């Protein structure tokens, strides 16, 4: 069950679904952080986001998630510009001596 975030004082409020829960599954943590589940999983894998595991299920403490998100907000990430070369697509070149289209018409 998804609950849409509400606006209060020109700021997005936390979704009601996760407001009172301390332990969040990956999907709920992603919704809470306004990120993708892949983002949460990547930071679990690289050891930056603490988690608990029960069976095959991963749980993230909301307090740890808040601390992690605060460090991301405070970290200045350099912007890297990537030079992109244009791709020129040329039509295929046909060999005039062995063109299958003209060979069929010559045979007929």
C-alpha positions in Angstrom: 0.0 0.0 0.0 1.6 3.3 -1.1 0.7 6.6 0.5 1.4 9.7 -1.5 3.7 12.2 0.2 1.9 15.3 1.4 3.2 18.9 1.3 3.5 21.0 4.4 5.2 24.3 4.7 6.5 24.1 1.1 8.5 21.0 1.9 7.7 17.4 1.1 6.7 15.5 4.2 7.9 12.0 4.8 5.5 9.4 3.3 3.1 8.2 5.9 3.9 4.6 5.2 7.4 4.9 6.6 7.0 7.6 9.2 6.8 5.5 12.3 8.7 2.4 11.2 12.3 2.0 12.6 13.4 -0.9 10.4 12.8 -0.5 6.6 13.1 -3.1 3.8 15.1 -2.1 0.8 12.0 -0.9 -1.2 10.7 1.1 1.7 14.1 2.6 2.4 14.4 3.6 -1.2 11.0 5.3 -1.1 11.9 7.0 2.2 15.2 8.3 0.7 13.5 9.2 -2.6 16.0 6.9 -4.4 15.9 3.7 -6.2 16.3 0.2 -4.6 19.5 -0.1 -6.7 20.9 3.0 -5.0 20.2 1.5 -1.6 21.7 -1.9 -2.6 24.8 -0.4 -4.0 25.6 1.4 -0.8 24.9 -1.7 1.2 27.3 -3.6 -1.0 30.1 -1.0 -0.7 29.7 -0.9 3.1 28.5 2.7 3.4 25.0 1.9 4.6 24.6 -0.4 7.6 22.0 -3.2 7.5 20.6 -6.2 9.3 19.7 -9.4 7.6 16.9 -11.8 8.6 16.9 -14.8 6.4 17.0 -13.5 2.8 15.5 -10.1 3.8 17.6 -7.0 4.3 16.5 -4.3 6.8 17.9 -0.8 7.2 17.6 1.1 10.4 15.9 4.5 9.7 18.3 6.3 12.0 21.3 4.9 10.1 19.6 5.8 6.8 19.0 9.4 8.0 22.7 9.7 9.1 23.8 8.2 5.7 21.6 10.7 3.8 22.9 13.6 5.9 26.5 12.6 5.0 25.5 12.5 1.3 24.0 16.0 1.5 27.2 17.4 3.2 29.6 15.7 0.7 30.4 17.8 -2.3 30.5 15.6 -5.3 32.6 16.9 -8.2 30.9 17.2 -11.5 32.7 15.6 -14.3 32.0 16.7 -17.8 32.4 14.0 -20.4 33.3 14.9 -24.0 31.0 13.3 -26.5 32.0 12.7 -30.0 29.3 12.8 -32.7 28.4 9.5 -34.3 28.3 9.6 -38.1 26.2 6.9 -39.6 26.9 6.3 -43.2 24.8 4.1 -45.5 26.4 0.8 -46.4 28.6 0.8 -49.4 27.6 -1.6 -52.2 30.2 -3.3 -54.3 29.1 -2.3 -57.8 30.7 -5.3 -59.5 28.9 -7.8 -57.2 25.7 -6.0 -56.3 23.1 -8.8 -55.7 20.3 -6.4 -56.7 21.6 -5.7 -60.1 22.7 -9.3 -60.7 19.1 -10.5 -60.2 17.8 -8.0 -62.6 20.5 -8.9 -65.2 19.6 -12.6 -65.0 15.9 -12.0 -65.6 
